[in-house]
Amino acid sequence: MHKHSPDTDNSTSTAFNLPAIGVVHSCYKEKFGIPRQPGLAPASTGIIRLLPPYNLTDAVRGLEENSHIWVQFVFHQCLRDEWKPTVRPPRLGGNERLGVFATRATFRPNPLGLSVVKLEKVEIKGGEVLIHISGLDLVEGTPVLDIKPYIPYVDKVEDAESAFAPEAPVAHPVSWLPEAELALENYRQSHGEKYGGFKALIEQVLQQDPRPAYRHGKSEEKVYGVRLLEANIRFKIQETPSSKALEVLVVDIEF
Ligand code: SAM
């Protein structure tokens, strides 16, 4: 096997040229709406397709013995020539600045992301190595640099704490207008088995309130659209009729 080496022969080299070993095909067709971390929408699905020369059956031998994998990837839709030492994480409402290395922001000196996702199965088909995953936070076309098994006894840290993000974000209840329910039912009838999990995906994504952070906590008349699979899900955030709490209303689904 060809061994990848740094840009120069100098062993102290600090710049590296890393080729993608795979590419993600995702239920998320655009960044808007993707949960901020993996696992928040367990019904989300995707495939990591290994690229030549890494698309070898041997390279994934034993991978299926793991329920979860780490995926190291490039934030290819956030490439910039410059970087800033501080960022405004959506978690803090988008107003407060934190050091870039204290956050999981997409704009960073090296545009690298790291996600733990569920491994559904490895499929070898017609020379392709297809790694089926779920619970991802990756957009269509994301270049993958590496895959490693998630090893619970090492990676699961029982007493870990993060004051920055102490718990999962609030999940809002989701209700549906009749038109939206009808559109979903039509989709179910025409897509049969491929439909599985679609409603759960829609609800898990919308309950996170995909709007920009500065809108969070506020109701709005504006109807937003989020693209999932081949559909555009139209929704708005309103106060529930019975209380001041916010809920998501699915207004319609366009195919
Ligand atoms: N779990 C990873 C991490 O911590 O490094 C990613 C966290 S990042 C905050 C997740 C967001 O990155 C998603 O909500 C989505 O908007 C965005 N994203 C996903 N794939 C991307 C890509 N290929 N390029 C740029 N942004 C991406």
Residues whose N, C-alpha, C, O or C-beta is under 5 A from the ligand:
A	BS01	SAM	K31 I34 P35 R36 Q37 P38 V74 F75 H76 Q77 C78 R104 A105 T106 L112 G113 L114 S115 D137 L138 V139 T142
